[in-house]
């Protein structure tokens, strides 16, 4: 039964995330928001909704290692797995200053976790500060969005009511998917003696990242680099500022030592590598993508040994 819950959770998160992204992107295009801003904010937030629901649910169930591991593991997977796979499919080209600005925000948010994790727990005050930083980021992103180039795509924009239906339906499916995934993962971890932290960093993190994976891979196949990489950067920002922040506000979460000694340094290193690529190079090629995938496999091997 636990495996059925796990699979049902994966399917629910994938379908719900896809519906949420469809609705959010449709509304954003109808409002004339440029594609990069859509990727960094609307799509990035939409694909991060599974992480939010899973982390909040895990924290309220008394399994904080899954709540924290879900966010940290998702951010590592977004960079090494999803960006690596996207670049392997089609090289990611970096365009304009907006993406570089938001990459700096992602790096700053990641660095902010160092003192917060060292405190040993994240309380409501820390969570509130992260949420406030997210609100500031969103305000600046949308204010400056008009300076970016407009969406020149010829794809028909659906009516607003259709996009709203996608949004509402996606949220409902995501809620059920998140509950099923957490319950199944916790039960399986306890049965086989696997740490809840590793389950959160691997199975749950990959499961909640399915919408990001689908969005970025499809964007790479369609050669829409802005959406592919913007989705990853935006999602990582939301994971830290929004998901960890809101989770801590709702239910303060303790941070295990393993996150400080191993997983957070890996997330910092991965974020630094992505930042270096986006700032110093005009393209992330297939060789770099392959190396990122190899690094992700090495990380999972090391994570399960702790």
C-alpha positions as a Markdown table, in Angstrom:
| # | Residue | x | y | z |
|---|---|---|---|---|
| 1 | Unk | 0.0 | 0.0 | 0.0 |
| 2 | Unk | 2.9 | 2.4 | 0.8 |
| 3 | Unk | 4.3 | 1.9 | -2.7 |
| 4 | Unk | 0.9 | 2.6 | -4.2 |
| 5 | Unk | 0.8 | 5.9 | -2.2 |
| 6 | Unk | 4.3 | 6.8 | -3.4 |
| 7 | Unk | 3.5 | 6.2 | -7.0 |
| 8 | Unk | 0.1 | 8.0 | -6.7 |
| 9 | Unk | 1.9 | 10.9 | -5.1 |
| 10 | Unk | 4.4 | 11.1 | -8.0 |
| 11 | Unk | 1.6 | 11.0 | -10.6 |
| 12 | Unk | -0.4 | 13.6 | -8.7 |
| 13 | Unk | 2.5 | 16.0 | -8.3 |
| 14 | Unk | 3.4 | 15.6 | -12.0 |
| 15 | Unk | -0.1 | 16.1 | -13.3 |
| 16 | Unk | -1.0 | 18.9 | -10.8 |
| 17 | Unk | 2.3 | 20.7 | -11.5 |
| 18 | Unk | 1.7 | 20.6 | -15.2 |
| 19 | Unk | -1.8 | 21.9 | -14.8 |
| 20 | Unk | -0.6 | 24.7 | -12.5 |
| 21 | Unk | 2.1 | 25.8 | -14.9 |
| 22 | Unk | -0.3 | 25.8 | -17.8 |
| 23 | Unk | -2.7 | 28.0 | -16.0 |
| 24 | Unk | 0.0 | 30.3 | -14.6 |
| 25 | Unk | 1.8 | 30.7 | -17.9 |
| 26 | Unk | -1.5 | 31.3 | -19.8 |
| 27 | Unk | -2.5 | 34.1 | -17.4 |
| 28 | Unk | 0.9 | 35.6 | -17.5 |
| 29 | Unk | 1.0 | 35.7 | -21.3 |
| 30 | Unk | -2.5 | 37.2 | -21.4 |
| 31 | Unk | -1.2 | 40.0 | -19.1 |
| 32 | Unk | 1.8 | 40.6 | -21.4 |
| 33 | Unk | 4.5 | 39.4 | -19.0 |
| 34 | Unk | 7.8 | 38.6 | -20.9 |
| 35 | Unk | 8.8 | 34.9 | -21.1 |
| 36 | Unk | 11.9 | 35.2 | -19.0 |
| 37 | Unk | 9.9 | 36.8 | -16.2 |
| 38 | Unk | 7.3 | 34.0 | -16.6 |
| 39 | Unk | 10.1 | 31.4 | -16.2 |
| 40 | Unk | 11.7 | 33.1 | -13.2 |
| 41 | Unk | 8.5 | 33.9 | -11.3 |
| 42 | Unk | 5.1 | 32.4 | -12.4 |
| 43 | Unk | 6.5 | 29.1 | -13.7 |
| 44 | Unk | 9.2 | 28.9 | -11.1 |
| 45 | Unk | 6.7 | 29.4 | -8.3 |
| 46 | Unk | 4.1 | 27.1 | -10.0 |
| 47 | Unk | 6.6 | 24.2 | -10.3 |
| 48 | Unk | 7.7 | 24.8 | -6.7 |
| 49 | Unk | 4.2 | 24.3 | -5.3 |
| 50 | Unk | 4.7 | 20.5 | -4.7 |
| 51 | Unk | 7.8 | 21.3 | -2.6 |
| 52 | Unk | 5.7 | 23.7 | -0.6 |
| 53 | Unk | 2.9 | 21.3 | 0.1 |
| 54 | Unk | 5.2 | 18.4 | 0.9 |
| 55 | Unk | 7.5 | 20.4 | 3.2 |
| 56 | Unk | 4.6 | 21.9 | 5.2 |
| 57 | Unk | 2.9 | 18.6 | 5.4 |
| 58 | Unk | 6.1 | 16.9 | 6.6 |
| 59 | Unk | 6.8 | 19.6 | 9.2 |
| 60 | Unk | 3.3 | 19.3 | 10.6 |
| 61 | Unk | 3.6 | 15.5 | 10.7 |
| 62 | Unk | 6.7 | 15.8 | 12.8 |
| 63 | Unk | 9.3 | 14.7 | 10.2 |
| 64 | Unk | 11.4 | 17.9 | 9.8 |
| 65 | Unk | 14.2 | 16.0 | 8.0 |
| 66 | Unk | 11.9 | 15.4 | 5.1 |
| 67 | Unk | 10.8 | 19.0 | 5.1 |
| 68 | Unk | 14.4 | 20.4 | 5.0 |
| 69 | Unk | 15.8 | 17.6 | 2.8 |
| 70 | Unk | 13.0 | 18.1 | 0.3 |
| 71 | Unk | 14.1 | 21.7 | -0.3 |
| 72 | Unk | 17.8 | 21.2 | -0.2 |
| 73 | Unk | 17.6 | 18.0 | -2.4 |
| 74 | Unk | 15.3 | 19.8 | -4.9 |
| 75 | Unk | 17.7 | 22.7 | -5.3 |
| 76 | Unk | 20.6 | 20.3 | -5.8 |
| 77 | Unk | 18.5 | 18.3 | -8.3 |
| 78 | Unk | 17.3 | 21.4 | -10.1 |
| 79 | Unk | 20.9 | 22.4 | -10.9 |
| 80 | Unk | 22.8 | 19.2 | -11.4 |
| 81 | Unk | 20.0 | 16.9 | -12.7 |
| 82 | Unk | 17.5 | 19.2 | -14.5 |
| 83 | Unk | 19.9 | 21.8 | -15.8 |
| 84 | Unk | 22.4 | 19.1 | -16.7 |
| 85 | Unk | 19.8 | 17.0 | -18.6 |
| 86 | Unk | 18.4 | 20.1 | -20.3 |
| 87 | Unk | 21.9 | 21.2 | -21.5 |
| 88 | Unk | 22.5 | 17.6 | -22.7 |
| 89 | Unk | 19.3 | 17.7 | -24.8 |
| 90 | Unk | 20.1 | 21.2 | -26.2 |
| 91 | Unk | 22.8 | 23.7 | -25.1 |
| 92 | Unk | 21.3 | 26.4 | -22.9 |
| 93 | Unk | 22.1 | 29.9 | -24.1 |
| 94 | Unk | 22.1 | 32.8 | -21.7 |
| 95 | Unk | 20.5 | 36.0 | -22.8 |
| 96 | Unk | 20.3 | 39.4 | -21.2 |
| 97 | Unk | 21.1 | 40.8 | -17.7 |
| 98 | Unk | 17.8 | 39.9 | -16.0 |
| 99 | Unk | 18.8 | 36.2 | -15.7 |
| 100 | Unk | 22.2 | 37.2 | -14.3 |
| 101 | Unk | 20.5 | 39.4 | -11.7 |
| 102 | Unk | 18.2 | 36.7 | -10.6 |
| 103 | Unk | 21.1 | 34.2 | -10.4 |
| 104 | Unk | 22.7 | 36.6 | -8.0 |
| 105 | Unk | 19.5 | 36.5 | -5.9 |
| 106 | Unk | 19.5 | 32.7 | -5.9 |
| 107 | Unk | 23.1 | 32.7 | -4.7 |
| 108 | Unk | 22.4 | 35.2 | -2.0 |
| 109 | Unk | 19.4 | 33.2 | -0.8 |
| 110 | Unk | 21.5 | 30.1 | -0.7 |
| 111 | Unk | 24.2 | 31.8 | 1.4 |
| 112 | Unk | 21.5 | 33.1 | 3.8 |
| 113 | Unk | 20.9 | 29.5 | 4.8 |
| 114 | Unk | 24.4 | 29.1 | 6.2 |
| 115 | Unk | 23.8 | 31.1 | 9.4 |
| 116 | Unk | 20.2 | 29.9 | 9.7 |
| 117 | Unk | 21.2 | 26.2 | 9.5 |
| 118 | Unk | 24.0 | 26.8 | 12.0 |
| 119 | Unk | 21.5 | 28.0 | 14.5 |
| 120 | Unk | 20.2 | 24.4 | 14.5 |
| 121 | Unk | 16.6 | 25.4 | 13.8 |
| 122 | Unk | 14.4 | 27.7 | 11.8 |
| 123 | Unk | 11.8 | 29.6 | 13.8 |
| 124 | Unk | 9.0 | 31.9 | 12.8 |
| 125 | Unk | 11.2 | 35.0 | 12.8 |
| 126 | Unk | 13.7 | 33.5 | 10.3 |
| 127 | Unk | 10.8 | 32.2 | 8.2 |
| 128 | Unk | 9.2 | 35.6 | 8.1 |
| 129 | Unk | 12.4 | 37.3 | 7.0 |
| 130 | Unk | 12.7 | 34.8 | 4.1 |
| 131 | Unk | 9.1 | 35.4 | 3.0 |
| 132 | Unk | 9.7 | 39.2 | 3.2 |
| 133 | Unk | 12.7 | 38.8 | 1.0 |
| 134 | Unk | 10.6 | 36.8 | -1.5 |
| 135 | Unk | 8.0 | 39.5 | -1.6 |
| 136 | Unk | 10.7 | 42.1 | -2.3 |
| 137 | Unk | 12.2 | 39.9 | -5.1 |
| 138 | Unk | 8.8 | 39.5 | -6.8 |
| 139 | Unk | 8.0 | 43.2 | -6.6 |
| 140 | Unk | 11.4 | 44.1 | -8.3 |
| 141 | Unk | 11.1 | 41.3 | -10.9 |
| 142 | Unk | 7.6 | 42.4 | -12.1 |
| 143 | Unk | 8.5 | 46.1 | -12.0 |
| 144 | Unk | 11.6 | 45.5 | -14.2 |
| 145 | Unk | 9.9 | 42.9 | -16.3 |
| 146 | Unk | 8.7 | 45.5 | -18.8 |
| 147 | Unk | 12.2 | 46.3 | -19.7 |
| 148 | Unk | 12.8 | 42.8 | -21.2 |
| 149 | Unk | 11.8 | 41.8 | -24.7 |
| 150 | Unk | 8.2 | 40.8 | -25.3 |
| 151 | Unk | 7.0 | 37.3 | -26.1 |
| 152 | Unk | 7.0 | 37.0 | -29.8 |
| 153 | Unk | 5.5 | 33.5 | -29.9 |
| 154 | Unk | 2.6 | 32.8 | -32.1 |
| 155 | Unk | 1.0 | 30.2 | -29.9 |
| 156 | Unk | -2.7 | 31.1 | -29.1 |
| 157 | Unk | -3.3 | 32.4 | -25.6 |
| 158 | Unk | -6.2 | 30.5 | -23.9 |
| 159 | Unk | -9.1 | 32.5 | -22.4 |
| 160 | Unk | -8.6 | 33.7 | -18.8 |
| 161 | Unk | -11.2 | 31.3 | -17.4 |
| 162 | Unk | -9.5 | 28.3 | -18.9 |
| 163 | Unk | -6.2 | 29.3 | -17.2 |
| 164 | Unk | -8.0 | 29.8 | -13.9 |
| 165 | Unk | -9.5 | 26.3 | -14.2 |
| 166 | Unk | -6.0 | 24.8 | -14.8 |
| 167 | Unk | -4.7 | 26.7 | -11.8 |
| 168 | Unk | -7.5 | 25.5 | -9.4 |
| 169 | Unk | -7.4 | 22.0 | -10.7 |
| 170 | Unk | -3.6 | 21.8 | -10.4 |
| 171 | Unk | -3.6 | 23.0 | -6.8 |
| 172 | Unk | -6.2 | 20.4 | -5.8 |
| 173 | Unk | -4.3 | 17.5 | -7.4 |
| 174 | Unk | -1.1 | 18.8 | -5.9 |
| 175 | Unk | -2.5 | 18.7 | -2.4 |
| 176 | Unk | -3.6 | 15.1 | -2.7 |
| 177 | Unk | -0.3 | 14.2 | -4.4 |
| 178 | Unk | 1.8 | 15.8 | -1.7 |
| 179 | Unk | -0.1 | 14.0 | 1.1 |
| 180 | Unk | 0.2 | 10.6 | -0.6 |
| 181 | Unk | 3.9 | 11.1 | -1.3 |
| 182 | Unk | 4.9 | 12.1 | 2.2 |
| 183 | Unk | 2.9 | 9.3 | 3.8 |
| 184 | Unk | 4.3 | 6.6 | 1.5 |
| 185 | Unk | 7.9 | 7.8 | 1.7 |
| 186 | Unk | 7.8 | 8.0 | 5.6 |
| 187 | Unk | 6.4 | 4.6 | 5.9 |
| 188 | Unk | 8.9 | 3.0 | 3.5 |
| 189 | Unk | 11.8 | 4.8 | 5.2 |
| 190 | Unk | 10.8 | 3.5 | 8.6 |
| 191 | Unk | 10.2 | 0.0 | 7.4 |
| 192 | Unk | 13.7 | -0.4 | 5.8 |
| 193 | Unk | 15.6 | 1.7 | 8.3 |
| 194 | Unk | 16.5 | 4.4 | 5.7 |
| 195 | Unk | 17.0 | 7.8 | 7.2 |
| 196 | Unk | 14.1 | 10.3 | 6.7 |
| 197 | Unk | 16.7 | 12.9 | 5.7 |
| 198 | Unk | 17.9 | 10.7 | 2.7 |
| 199 | Unk | 14.4 | 10.0 | 1.7 |
| 200 | Unk | 13.7 | 13.7 | 1.7 |
| 201 | Unk | 16.9 | 14.5 | -0.3 |
| 202 | Unk | 16.3 | 11.8 | -2.9 |
| 203 | Unk | 12.9 | 10.2 | -3.5 |
| 204 | Unk | 10.8 | 13.1 | -2.2 |
| 205 | Unk | 13.0 | 15.8 | -3.7 |
| 206 | Unk | 13.0 | 14.2 | -7.1 |
| 207 | Unk | 9.3 | 13.5 | -6.9 |
| 208 | Unk | 8.5 | 17.1 | -6.1 |
| 209 | Unk | 10.9 | 18.3 | -8.8 |
| 210 | Unk | 9.0 | 16.4 | -11.6 |
| 211 | Unk | 7.2 | 19.6 | -12.7 |
| 212 | Unk | 10.6 | 21.4 | -13.0 |
| 213 | Unk | 12.0 | 18.5 | -14.8 |
| 214 | Unk | 9.1 | 18.3 | -17.3 |
| 215 | Unk | 9.0 | 22.0 | -17.8 |
| 216 | Unk | 12.8 | 22.5 | -18.4 |
| 217 | Unk | 13.2 | 19.4 | -20.6 |
| 218 | Unk | 10.2 | 20.3 | -22.8 |
| 219 | Unk | 11.6 | 23.9 | -23.0 |
| 220 | Unk | 15.0 | 22.5 | -24.0 |
| 221 | Unk | 13.4 | 20.3 | -26.7 |
| 222 | Unk | 11.6 | 23.4 | -28.0 |
| 223 | Unk | 14.9 | 25.3 | -27.8 |
| 224 | Unk | 13.4 | 27.9 | -25.4 |
| 225 | Unk | 16.5 | 28.4 | -23.2 |
| 226 | Unk | 15.0 | 31.3 | -21.3 |
| 227 | Unk | 12.1 | 29.2 | -19.9 |
| 228 | Unk | 14.4 | 26.2 | -19.3 |
| 229 | Unk | 17.0 | 28.0 | -17.2 |
| 230 | Unk | 14.7 | 30.7 | -15.8 |
| 231 | Unk | 12.4 | 27.9 | -14.4 |
| 232 | Unk | 15.4 | 26.4 | -12.5 |
| 233 | Unk | 16.7 | 29.7 | -11.1 |
| 234 | Unk | 13.3 | 30.9 | -10.1 |
| 235 | Unk | 12.4 | 27.6 | -8.5 |
| 236 | Unk | 15.5 | 27.6 | -6.4 |
| 237 | Unk | 14.8 | 31.1 | -5.2 |
| 238 | Unk | 11.2 | 30.1 | -4.3 |
| 239 | Unk | 12.3 | 26.9 | -2.6 |
| 240 | Unk | 14.5 | 28.8 | -0.2 |
| 241 | Unk | 12.7 | 32.0 | 0.4 |
| 242 | Unk | 9.1 | 30.8 | -0.1 |
| 243 | Unk | 9.0 | 27.2 | 0.9 |
| 244 | Unk | 11.5 | 27.1 | 3.8 |
| 245 | Unk | 10.2 | 30.5 | 4.9 |
| 246 | Unk | 6.5 | 29.6 | 4.9 |
| 247 | Unk | 7.2 | 26.1 | 6.4 |
| 248 | Unk | 9.1 | 27.7 | 9.3 |
| 249 | Unk | 6.3 | 30.3 | 9.8 |
| 250 | Unk | 3.7 | 27.6 | 10.0 |
| 251 | Unk | 5.7 | 25.1 | 12.0 |
| 252 | Unk | 9.3 | 25.9 | 13.2 |
| 253 | Unk | 11.7 | 23.2 | 12.0 |
| 254 | Unk | 14.9 | 21.8 | 13.5 |
| 255 | Unk | 17.9 | 21.3 | 11.2 |
| 256 | Unk | 19.9 | 18.1 | 11.5 |
| 257 | Unk | 23.7 | 18.2 | 11.6 |
| 258 | Unk | 24.0 | 16.3 | 8.4 |
| 259 | Unk | 22.5 | 19.1 | 6.4 |
| 260 | Unk | 25.1 | 21.5 | 7.8 |
| 261 | Unk | 28.1 | 19.2 | 7.2 |
| 262 | Unk | 27.3 | 17.7 | 3.8 |
| 263 | Unk | 24.1 | 18.7 | 2.0 |
| 264 | Unk | 24.3 | 22.4 | 2.4 |
| 265 | Unk | 27.9 | 22.6 | 1.2 |
| 266 | Unk | 26.9 | 20.6 | -1.9 |
| 267 | Unk | 24.0 | 22.9 | -2.6 |
| 268 | Unk | 26.3 | 25.9 | -2.2 |
| 269 | Unk | 28.9 | 24.4 | -4.6 |
| 270 | Unk | 26.2 | 23.5 | -7.2 |
| 271 | Unk | 24.7 | 27.1 | -7.0 |
| 272 | Unk | 28.2 | 28.6 | -7.3 |
| 273 | Unk | 28.9 | 26.5 | -10.4 |
| 274 | Unk | 25.6 | 27.5 | -12.0 |
| 275 | Unk | 26.3 | 31.1 | -11.2 |
| 276 | Unk | 29.7 | 30.9 | -12.7 |
| 277 | Unk | 28.2 | 29.5 | -15.9 |
| 278 | Unk | 25.5 | 32.1 | -16.2 |
| 279 | Unk | 27.8 | 35.0 | -15.4 |
| 280 | Unk | 31.0 | 34.0 | -17.3 |
| 281 | Unk | 29.8 | 31.9 | -20.2 |
| 282 | Unk | 27.2 | 32.5 | -23.0 |
| 283 | Unk | 26.2 | 28.9 | -23.1 |
| 284 | Unk | 26.0 | 25.7 | -21.0 |
| 285 | Unk | 27.0 | 23.0 | -23.5 |
| 286 | Unk | 26.4 | 19.2 | -23.6 |
| 287 | Unk | 29.8 | 18.4 | -22.1 |
| 288 | Unk | 29.0 | 20.6 | -19.1 |
| 289 | Unk | 25.5 | 19.0 | -18.9 |
| 290 | Unk | 27.0 | 15.5 | -18.8 |
| 291 | Unk | 29.5 | 16.6 | -16.0 |
| 292 | Unk | 26.6 | 18.0 | -14.0 |
| 293 | Unk | 24.6 | 14.7 | -14.3 |
| 294 | Unk | 27.7 | 12.8 | -13.1 |
| 295 | Unk | 28.1 | 15.1 | -10.2 |
| 296 | Unk | 24.5 | 14.5 | -9.2 |
| 297 | Unk | 25.0 | 10.7 | -9.3 |
| 298 | Unk | 28.1 | 11.2 | -7.1 |
| 299 | Unk | 26.1 | 13.3 | -4.6 |
| 300 | Unk | 23.4 | 10.7 | -4.2 |
| 301 | Unk | 26.0 | 8.0 | -3.6 |
| 302 | Unk | 27.6 | 10.1 | -0.9 |
| 303 | Unk | 24.3 | 11.1 | 0.6 |
| 304 | Unk | 23.1 | 7.6 | 1.2 |
| 305 | Unk | 26.3 | 6.7 | 2.9 |
| 306 | Unk | 25.8 | 9.3 | 5.7 |
